[in-house]
Amino acid sequence: MIETETYRAEDKSFLEFRHKVRVSEILSSSTVQLLRDLRFNGRLSVVIQNGQVLKSGYEEGYFRKMESGISAHL
């Protein structure tokens, strides 16, 4: 009986995790705000193993306003 409850809790947690990944809620709100402030438009990758962040990285791609008021990709 206890094993069944444990499996149900794990299934529920995994479904919640999948939902957060699907709707892009996997990052903390402070990180999302920083990305918005930077107008970051690159690729962010995180590798998690055994519940801990093993490696993270990003490919730059953000926009800055040029003097003429036109946004340019750097």
N, C-alpha and C positions, 0 to 999 in steps of 0.2 A: 504494500500500500504506500509506504513512504517513497519507494523508488518511483512509483507512478507519479506521485506529486512532484518529485524532483524533475522528472522528464517533462512534465507539463510546464513547470516554471521555466526550464531551459528553453522549451519550444516557444513559450510566450516571449521570453527575452530575445531570442533569435528573430522572431517575427518583428518585434519592435526595432531591433537593429537594422533589419532589411528595410523597414519602412523609412527610418531616418536616413539611410544611405540613398534610397530612391528619391526622397524629397529634399535632399541636400541639407539636412539638419545635423550632419555628423560633426561639424565643427562647432566650437564654443561660440557664443554670441560675440565675445570680445574679438576673436580672430576674424569672424565675418565682418565686423565693423571696421577693423584695420584694413581688410582687403577692399572694402568699399571706399574707405578714405583714400587709399592708394590708387583706386580705380584699376586694381589688379585684374588682368585679363589673361593670365597665363595658366599653367598647369601646376597643381599642387598634388603631391603624392605622399602617402603615409603608409608605411608597412608596419603591421601590428602582428606580434607573435606572442602567444600565451598571455594575451590581455595587456601587453605593454607595447609602447611605441618602440619599434626596433630601429627604424630609419625613416627620415622624412626629407623631402626636397622639393624644389620648385623650378620651373622653367620660366624665366622672366617674360613678361608680356604685360605691360601696363601703359597707360596713356597719360601724357602730360600736355597741358595747353601751351601752344606756341604763342609767340608775341602777336601773330596775326589773328589769334583766336581760333585757329583750326587745331583740332586734336590730331596728334601724330603718334604712330606706333613706334616705340623705341625698342 
